[in-house]
């Protein structure tokens, strides 16, 4: 056996053209040992990284690798995919735990949710976090106005209670229920409305973690079909509609001024606060 691993070996078998190229057994074993050692090191580091990630509640590289197996990703994509997955989870944590999502309207939240879901968030660095937070904070006024305008656009004009040129006292909000129960989409619109009312009322914007979905969902499970909040009351039905009644006439005027700012000719001067 002495000197066996210093030899070159060759064989004839079932390879291409029936030939298996000569290899150095010593090199083969050495490389195999190196691969095994690296696998063990990688496993140890993955477990350590998983532990660190779990402590931050942002998932971990093992979770990303498992998903990649289902998606048939190649091993060469692993490092990039792992980093992107960790960054996305970290951004989700930051936006949620800092309350920054409370500044966002439905459109901005949807855009960020898609980036997080697709692993396409910015690289997580101190500079990118500061730049993103600053940008979102400075845009909060525009976002809340955009949320009001988008809600106004989505109103159905097929009902008497909705006015095509202004917010009235009552509106119909579609998509409030799905299969007879409270739906997330409709509540996102209500959150935009609550955010706008809060700013107009000069009070702090509510934390998104205490949004209308959680409140209405609890009531819905208890068999309730109506909720009265500080700015409106809403009753929802199995056909998907929610009947919303505003409680503050002064804030309705504020909403209509936002609409008039976007469409100066939309509201008659004498009826910008038109109500029913």
Helices and strands as residue ranges (DSSP letters): G 4-6, E 8-12, G 16-18, E 19-24, H 25-56, H 61-71, G 75-77, H 78-97, G 100-103, H 106-118, H 126-138, H 140-154, E 170-173, E 177-178, E 181-182, H 184-201, G 208-210, H 212-221, E 226-228, E 232-236, E 242-246, H 249-262, G 269-271
